[in-house]
Amino acid sequence: MTKLLELRDLSFSYDKGAPPVFEHFSLDVRKGEFLVIKGPSGSGKSTLLRLICRLNTPRSGSIIFKERDVSEITPSELRSKVTYVPQIPQMIDGSIRDNLQLPFSFAQGQGKSVPDDSALEQMLDAFYLNDVTLGQSANKLSVGQKQRLSIMRAILTEPDVLLLDEPTSALDAESAAMVFSIIERLNTEEGKTVLIVTHSDYQPDVPQARSCTFRNGNLECS
Amino acid sequence: MSPIIEISIPQLLLALLFILVAQTTSFVQKLGLNKDITIGTIRTVAQLFLMGYALTFIFGANNPWLTVGIFIVMVFSAIFIVRGRVKEKQIAYEVPTFLTMLSSYFLTALFVSWLVIGVEPWWEPRYFIPTAGMVIGNSMSALAISIERLFSQMRQQRDLVETKLCLGANYKEASRDIFKGAIKAGMIPSINAMMGVGLVFIPGMMSGQILAGADPLIAIRYQIVVMFMLVGSTAMSTIIVTLIIRRRCFGKSEELVVSAE
């Protein structure tokens, strides 16, 4: 498999003089890979995802996406291809439809075809959201429903990489299993490269899976 | 028109009865405002007397550099007042705000005194300084409201702004609603003032002219110019400052650098 993402010699700390979260950190992610990153709170799991999509800037080192340094790619273009889904799902005021079509309202998504209602309804079913309607208020959904909706919204513009930050942190076991099965399908059926950060003992059931654990700013992978 | 009635010092002291009412209210209701009212009263008297003497001197000197110098001092004082109202430590906004205030207020005051009123020369202090003073006083409050709103909303909606960035929005798209809300918040008071003027209240400038013996029909023309000028200068300065500061809320990678509350 070809390398999709290369993290080279990354160093990062939140403030000048603060202890580094990473020091000379490197990682390769291959196309179609399903990478599960585990580790205790504060170990830098979320920071790693934020660095990849440039929500934080490394002190030194480089990140290569499809053989291009990410600093050479427009941030909005990069983020539409390497999409980060934050731990706490955020919805704009409006309907589920408004939220799902949000990425298409940005310049980056305007060339892409906006899915119609029947396509969105089919996707809602696939995301175990068959009990909601497109016209209802997104902010009135449960956290679990919002989690699924935010993943669905992220994949509508067809990114190459999905960066998922604790996608099941606030969910019960049943909802968590639903979310994980959706993510696994995105990898196995649609070939999405997935980096998923979690502190649960989740064991993915996909052939391309790799599990890594953060220890002292380094990843140990099995 | 009857000549202006001069207010003697004993008459001026009589006006202190209003302050006494405010002090008594604060004392009886335990509002804790007595100290502020006292300081405010002393400052009002001292600052206005000082300004009166300064203006008498400036009007007499009739020097363009002195007029422009006073204008710069007024804007410089205004930025300190804005700083006092906007509690922001992380993002440096003072220099662009000061430069925007200086240039936009100067252009507004110049336009009004030179082209609208037709003063010759344009820097005639009797016209330029009061005009600039009204622009600075009103737009300064609008700016403080807009800047404060921009920062507070960036902090409150930080997660939502980042979500939009993650979905492919550029920094302008991700903060569009916050940007529009900040500008509106600054502009609404001056727009509302246009709705109520002449019906709900008689503005200070017009009242002053009428009290000084001017024909009300001339006074209203000045007031119309002032109302339009304030809306224009407020719009110009809040839009420019909010645009500049919004960019500063994002880093080179269009990442939000304003930390959470």
Interface residues (C-beta under 8 A of the other chain):
Chain A: C53 R54 L55 N56 T57 S71 T74 P75 S76 E77 R79 S80 T83 Y84 V85 P86 I88 Q90 I92 L102 P103 S105 F106 A107 Q108 G109 S150 R153 A154 T157
Chain B: D159 L160 E162 T163 K164 L165 C166 L167 G168 A169 N170 E173 G251 K252 S253 E254 E255 L256
